[in-house]
Amino acid sequence: MNNFLFSRFVFKLQINGVITGKTYTKFLRDLNNAYLFKPKALAVIVNSPGGTAVHADLIYRNIKAYSSLHKIPVLTFAEDLAASGGYYIMCAGDELFASSPLSLFGSIGAVSSLPNIKDLASKYGIERRHYSTSSMDFFSIYDPLEDYTAAKSKKVSTVLKEVNDEFRRVVLTNRKGKITVPDEKINDLIFNGDVFHTEKAIEYGLIDGHGRCNEVIKDRFPETRILGLDSDAYGLRKVYQTLKEKISN
């Protein structure tokens, strides 16, 4: 087999649910099934409200690396929701599409929340004993049994700002020349944590247009076939077997 034969295919990846380490592990398995093969293009379907910033960023960077390695276009699609880390991943696409007029996009920013149950724990005689060399270690900052001090608040705010700044950079870099909102209004209209239905997302330049994955692929690459890289359904050997069977037909 050679990469000339694989140019007859568009590979498709799907990312569903809250983005976690488990999401990233599955994504890597799926992508690695065909990492050395050069398809005509890569399609990525995203249905996610977001999740951990690190894993969203790693998925984004791996998609970019795969596209750069094989010099192929990437098309990303949102069927339901691509918010926060979900939209972050979508920005890896050369073109971004909404599968439905009701698809949601945006929530560009960073959040962190944790309830304080100190009084509740005290009521039931629950005592937390935490030992650390620093009063600002990760577990101390997010300890729900401890008071949330100004120093802890400042630390969390600093981290969130760093995440938010990187998110903004990714959006502005990948949507350069496409965002229609003036610079003086961009914070109020786009980088405010809001979500937008398809028409507003198109109006603001956050996405490029309407289109369901299979229909767009058929229109853009009529001579190709779509192959889903789902490791749970195929497995590594099954992918190779499926590719061989489709090439021979």
Secondary structure, DSSP 4 states (H G I P E B T S, - for coil): --HHHHTTEEEEEEEESSB-HHHHHHHHHHHHTTTT---SEEEEEEEE--B-HHHHHHHHHHHHHHHHHHT--EEEEEEEEEETHHHHHHTTSSEEEESSTT-EEE--S--------HHHHHHTT-------S-TTSHHHHT-TTS---HHHHHHHHHHHHHHHHHHHHHHHHHTTTT--S-GGGHHHHTTTS-EEEHHHHHHHTSS-EE--HHHHHHHH-TT-EEEE--TTTS-HHHHHHHHHHHHH-
